[in-house]
Amino acid sequence: MFNLEGHVALVTGGNGGIGLAYARGLVKSGAAVALWGRNTEKNQTAVDELKSLGGNVHAFVCDVTDEAMVKQVFADTLAHFGKVDSCFANAGGGGEPGRLHETDSENWNRVMDMNVTSVVHTFRPVIAHLIERKAPGKLLVTSSIAALMGMGFQASYSTTKAAVVGLIRALAVELGANGITANAILPGYIESDLTAAAPKAFKEGSKRRVAGGRLGTSEDMEGIAVFLASRHSNYMTGQTIAIDGGHSIFPL
């Protein structure tokens, strides 16, 4: 049912964590995947893993906060794969924890660049490419359940994750006539190499608020990537999809 043969997906931050989980699901369903990541060694490790699954995968070194680099690497991606059908703007990060009035603008701006401006940098050439091809396409962004819930001591992170939801809704309206859909994926706590260093108390607190009584794993993120890249989600746009085991709705 979810056969993605002939489909080319771009995944930023695809060399680890949730991004690599997306890529893993996409490859298992037959899609070719372009991975963008800053770390050459991690890129190669991810490519080796995905190729072991039979995937057509290539990694590109890219810092998505650098607009000029994004433009060049997107051109390189097209030169290698010939097209892009879906784009998962997944790269991002958190800020230094602290109460808003005790943090500075340097930290705030850095998180905005990582989690919001970088998404704009990434989507611009993808949108132009899809419109030029007169092809339907899929724009996806990794937000967070922090966009829905109060997350104290991380105002910058929460703000950015809500901001990209607003961006997705605007793009859904703006690009609908072009056959381009835009949706946001809102993970809860997902166990991965990137979250391994989270404090034990934070993990336990998250686990207590999950209806199923367990934290998410990278495998839990594979299916949503496949569905949103596939034709079966063509009538879904401007939506937020929480993959969180019920964390965001669990009663206090």
Buried (B, 14 or more C-beta within 10 A) or exposed (E): EBEBEEBBBBBBBBBBBBBBBBBBBBBBBBBBBBBBBBEEEBBBBBBEBBEEEEBBBBBBBBBBBBBEBBEBBBEBBBEEBEBBBBBBBBBBBBBBBBEEEEBEEEBBEBBBBBBBBBBBBBBBBBBEBBBEEEBBBBBBBBBBBBBBBEBEBBBBBBBBBBBBBEBBBEBBEEBEEBEBBBBBBBBBBBBBEBBEEEEEEEBEEBBEBBEEEEBBEBEBBBBBBBBBBBEEBEEBBBBBBBBBBEBBEBEE
